Amino acid sequence: MTDELGRALRDLAEDAAHRHDTGGGLPTARLGERVRRARRTRRAVVGAGCVMVVGALVLGGAQLRSPRPGPVPASSPTAASPSPSPSPSVSASPEPAAAVLPAGDPSAPYGACGSLVTAAPAHPVDARFTAEVHLESTEVAAGQPLAVSTWVEPTADGPLAAVVPAAGPRLLVARDGVVVAIAGVHGDADLGWGGRILGSDHAETFIGDVELAVCDDGEPGVTAGRALPAGRYDVIASATVGDLGDDDSALYAPGGVSADLAAEGGALRSVASEPVTVTITGTAERPAATSEQALDLATDSPAPSCGGPSPTGPTRAAGLGVSVDPVDVAPVQVGQEAEVSATARLRYDGPGVLHAGLDLRVSYWVVRDGVVVGTSWVPTDVATTSLSIGGGSGTDLQAGPFVLTSCDEWGIATTDPLPAGTYTVYPGIWVLDGLRVWTPDGWFDATPGGEQVVFGEPFEVSVL
């Protein structure tokens, strides 16, 4: 890459980071801050008129055990009577017994059902790693799943190789400082060491809808499996990180990192997020059941090339899709930003867990007379991530403003504004690599080769 192209890419990257600095479901501003701190632009490898993008960015006080209320006594049977029994149509339905939560055990290990959130974790805490958790809504009805996004990332610059469980952090749900529910972002799936952290610009992001049910601490009276009752709870993302030091060779071994991390020369570390609060309303007997989706590995959205034919939209990749709605962009002057105030949503409607390297921001491809003539995409680390997302889950993204500019032979946005005219604009999410789907039957590869873009419905913009 020439020095001139490198400087141009850095300028474009900083401009793109500024334009995508506010976000919806995932805090892309925070991701951008890390990238700007590192002052690092992704390397573009140019060849045969295409670009290979390298790199990916991507989770109270102690309460002593107190006496639990005893089981609700059953009603005493009435004496025999010659009077006729009431008909079933007028029989009173018994009210379900109230949910009973774990009371708290100071001796329970950290993260166990009934443990205190102040307990010491199993492995040393390493300040070089951090976890965060984001709730799509801070209020949820009892029995309904909680939409969660969580991620694990390094906090320090410099060489660093580490792995996290591919199923993501465990979510500890606490009330009054006691863990009363435990949920995996992807249920109870054990996917091994799958998430990889490389250096200071890489995070692992996990999105899922988790079940909020009373956990089982082994004590009598606790209504394990019942939906959590109404009230305020703290949600904490807790993960184990496999620290491999500054040698990343184990990450690329044919079989990946082994379950015995010590065999790879690694060490286990604990990381936990700050708590976020969720309020549960209403009552429910059991968490709502979910339906299993069909496996569809079809992909039909290759990355468009500048000067090539127009993409189609909307498209999907192995059940992954994006919607941008509603879109009504006012006419703009040449070189003026087109304001897109719509909400974009990324959603996976397949089974199990989908894993991919993604650029979690909405980019735009501009078409005129059936030919791609412009784009807003530049290869930056502002919002790239290794994403694991569960079936039926999604996240909101920011569909921000953009300038209709031309693209170069590598498919990257230039600083040259497009001339006056009417253009068709395709919003899309760039899928960089590693699109795979996990089900109980194993992993399925959905990207045998090449990058692709998942497109939403196109819209028109007039340039005056």
N, C-alpha and C positions, 0 to 999 in steps of 0.2 A: 504494500500500500504506500503511495507517495505521501510526503509530508503535507502537501496541499490537501489531499483527500482526507488524511487523518485530522487536520485542523477543521475541515468542513464538517466531518462527522461529529467531532466534539462540539462544535457550535450548534449543530442540529440537535445533538443529544441534549445539551443544556436547554435549548428552546423547547424541545419535546417534554423534558422533565417539568419545565415551568407550566406548559399548557395542560399537563395531565396531573397537576399537583393536588387537586382535590378529588375525592373519590366517594363511592357509594358504599357497598357492602364491605369491601376490603380497603384498608387505609393506604392507598397507593402513595399518598403524600409522604408517609413515614418510610415507605420503601425507597422513594426517590431521594429522601434526605440521606439515607445510607449510601446510595450510589454517588451522590454529589460529594459526600465526605470522602469517599474513596477516590474521586476524580478519575473514574475508569470508564472508558468507552469500549463496548464489546468489539472484538476483532472481527472484521469482515474478510472472508476469504473469497476472492473473486476468481471465477473460472467459468468458461462456457456460458457467459451471460447470466449467471445466477449468483446468489449470495448464500453462503452457509453461515449461520449465526452461531457463535460459540459462546457458551456460558449460560447459566440459568440462575435466576434468583429464587426464586420461587415466587408454641402452642404455648379471727376473733378470739376471743378468749377461750381458755379451756373450761369445759363443763364436766364435772365429775359425774360418774354414774349415779343416777337417782332412781328411786323405786318407780317401776312402771305400773300403770293402772292394770289391775287384774282383768282377765277376760270378762266380757259382758255376759252376765248370767242369762241363761235361757228362761223364757217365760214359763211359769208353772202351768201344767195342764189343768184345765177346768174339770170339775167333777162331772160324771155322766149325768145326762139330763134327757128327759123324754122329748124335749123340744127339738125340732128338726135342725140339722146343721145348716149354716148359711151356705148359699150357693157359691161356686167359685167366682162368679162374676162380681160378687160383692166382698170377697175376701180381701183383707188388707195385706199389701205386700210388705214384708219386713224391710226396714231400712238397713243398708249395709253398715257393718261395724266401721267405726272411724279408723283411719290408718294410724298405726303406731310406729314411730320412728326409733332407730337406735338411740340410746340415751348417752352414749359416749364412754369410752374406756381409755384412760390415760396410758395403759400399758400396751394398747394395740399399735402395731407398726404403722408408720406413715403410709397413707393411701389405702389402708384396709377399711372395710365397712365398720363404722363405729369409732374409728380413730379420730384423734384431734388434729386439726389442721396445723397446730403448732408442733406436732411431733417431728423428730429428726428424720430426714429422708434416708433411704437405704444406702445411697452412694454419696460421695462428696459433691458438694455444690461447686460448680466451676463458673466463675464470673465471665468467662469467655463465651458462654452460651446464654441465650435468653429464650423464653417462650411467651407467647401472648395468645389471648383468646378474645374473639369478637362474637357477640350475639346479634343475629339479624333483628331480633325484637327482644326487648327487656321484659316483655309480658307474654305469657303463654297459658292457654287453658289446660286444666288438669287432664292428663291422659294423652295430650297432643305432643308430638315430637318437638324438640328444641333445635332450631337451625343454628349451627355453630361453624365458625371458621377459626382455625387455630394454626399457629406456625411456630417453628423453631429455627433460630438463626444465630450466627456468631455475632459477637459484639466487638471483636477486636480485628484490626487489620493484620495482614500478613498471612503466610502459609498456614493452612489448617485443613485437616482432613478428618471428617467425622461422619457417623451414620446415626439415623434415628429409626425407630420401628416404622415399617412401611404402612402400618395401620394407624399411625399417628399417636399423639398423646392420649392418656386416659383423662377423662373429665371427672373431677371430684366435686360433688354437689354437697354443700355443707349448710347446716342450719345451726345457729348459735355455736359455731366453731366445731361441730361434730359432722363427720362425713356420713350422710344418710342415703346417698345414691352414688353409684359408680357406673360410668358408661364409656365405651370406646367410641371414638369418632366414627369408626366403621364397625360398630357392634363388637362382637367377640372374635373377629377375624384375626388370625395370627399369620402375618405376611412376612415375618422375618425382618432382617435388616435391609430395608429397601430405600429409605430416604437418605440422600447423600448431601452433605454440606461441604462445599469446597471454597475455602478462602472467605474473604470479608464481604463478598457480594452475592451470597447464595443463601436462600432460605428454603425450607420445606413447608408447604402449605397444605392443610387438610380441611376438607369441607364435608359436613355430613349432618343428618338429622338424627339426633340422639334421643333415646327413650329415657324418660324420667320416672324411674320406679324405685321403690324402697329397696335398699340392699339388705342382704342377710348377714347379720353379725353373729348368728348362732345362738342368740338369746331367745328364750321363750317370750311370746307375746308380740314380737316384732312382726308386722304384716309384710313380710318380704314379697316382692313382686307386685304389690299394690301401687297404683299411681300415686306420686307424691301429692300430698294434700295442699290446699291453698296456703300461701305464705311467701315470705321473702327468703331467698337462698343465695349463697355465694357459689359461683362456678370457677373452678381452678383447673387449668390445663397442666398436667404433670407428665413428664416424659423422662425416659432414660436415654442418654446420649452415649454412643460409643466413640470415644476419643482415640483417633489413630495417629495423633501427633501431626508432623509435617510431611509424612510419607503417604501419598495417596495411591500407591501401587495396589494395595489390597482392594481398593474400590473398583478396579478394572479387572480383577481376577475372573476367569471364566465362570466360576460358580458364585461370584459375588462374595460378600463378607460372610464368613461362617457364623453359625449360631454361637460358637465358642469364640467370642471376640478376643480373649486373651491369646488364642492361637495366632491371631493376626498382629500381636504386639500392642493391643489396645487396652483401654481402661474404661470402666463404666462411670458415668457422671449423672447426677440428678439435676433436673431443671424444672422449675414451676413458674407459672404466670402469676401476676397479681390477680386477685379475685375480681370478678364482675358480678353484678347483682341481677337476678331474674326474679320476677314476681309470678307465682302460679295462682290462677284464679279458678273458682268453681270446684267441682268434685267429679271424680271418675273412679270406677272400680278397678279397671286395668288400663294400661297404655293401649292406644289405638293400634290395631293390626295394620301391617303394611303388605302390599302385594308385590310379588316377584315379577320383574320385567324380563323381556326376552333379550337374548344376546344378539346384537347386530353389529358385525365388524365392518360393514360397508363404509367406505370413505370415498367421497366424490367431490372434494373441494381442493384441488391442487393450488399451490400458491400462484397467483397470476403474475405474468411478466409484463414489464412496461413495453407498450407497443403491441402486446398480444391481444387475443380476443377477450371480450368482456366476461367476467365471472357470472355465475348464476346465483340467485339467492331466493329464499334461504337454503343453506346446506347444513349437513350434519356429518360428524365424524365419529363413528362407533357409538352413536347415541348422544354425543355432545353437540349442543346447539346454542345459538345466541339470538336474542331478540332485542330490538331497539324500538321502543314505542312509547308515546306517539312521536312522530317526527314531522315538523312543519317549520322549515327553515326559510326565513325571509331572504329576498334577494340581497346580494352583497356587491360592493364595488370590487374592482380588480385589486387583489392583494389584501382585501379585508377579511377578517375572521368570520367564518360562518358559525353562528351560535346554534349549538345543538343542545337543547335543554331536556332531551328525552332521557329516560332511564334504560340502561342496558342490563340484561340479565343473562348470565351464563348458567346453563342447566344440563345435567346429565340424566337421561331417561333410559338407563340400561340397568343390568343386574350388577350385583357385587360392587366393585370399586374400580373406577377408571383412574389411571395414572398417566400423566403427560407433562412434558415441559411446555409451558405456555407463556405467552406475552399477555398478562392480565390487564390489558387496556384496550379500548376500542380504537382501531385504526381505520382509515378510510381509503378506498380505491376509487378513483374518479374515471368515469367512462364517457366517451363522446363518439357517436356514430359506431358503436359496437367495439371500440378499441380502448384499452387502458391507456390514459394519457397523463395520469397523475396519481399521487398517493400522499398520505400524511405519515407513512411509516418510516422510521429511522431505527437502526439497530442500536438500541441502548439497553442498559440494565435497569431502567426505571421501574418496570413492573413485571419483569420475567420471574417465573417461579416454577419449581417442581410441584405439581398439584396432584393431590389424591382426593377424589370426590366420590361420594357414595351415591348409589342409585336413587333417583327421585330428588336429589339435592341440587341446590344452586346458590348463586351469590349475585348481588347487584354490583354493577360497575358504573363508572362515570363515562357517559358519552359526551366528551367535552368539545369545545370549539376547535376549529381547524381552519387553515388557509388552504384554498385550492391551488396547489402548486404542482409543477410537472415532476416527472421522475426520470432518473438517469438509467443507463444501460444495466445497472445492477439492481434495479427495482427500488431504489432509495429515493426519498423525497429530496428535491432540490429546493433552492430558495427562490426560484423563478415562478411568479404567479401565472396561472392560466389566463388566457385572454377572455374577453366577454363571450358569453354564450350560455346555453343551458346544458347542464351536465347531470348524469346519473351517478349517484354516489352509493357505494356498497360498504356498509359498516362490517367489520370483521374482527375476529380474534385469531392471532397467529399461533398455530400449533407448531412448536419448534422441533420436538423429537420425543421419542419414547412413549408413544400412545399405546397403552396396553390396558387390558381389562382383566381383573381378577374375579373369579367365581370359585365356589368350593371345588370345582373340577380342575382348577389350576389357572395359570396365566395364559392369556391369548394376545398375540401381537396383532395390532390393528394398523401399524404403519410399516409395511415391509420395506419402504424406502421413500425418501423425499419428505419435505415439509408441506404443510397445507394451511389453508385459512378456512375457518368456519364463518360463513357469511350470514348476516341477517337480511331482512327485507330492504331493498334499495329505496332511495328517495331522490328527489330532484332538487338541484340548487341552481338558481339563475345568477350569473355573474354579469354585472352591468358595466 
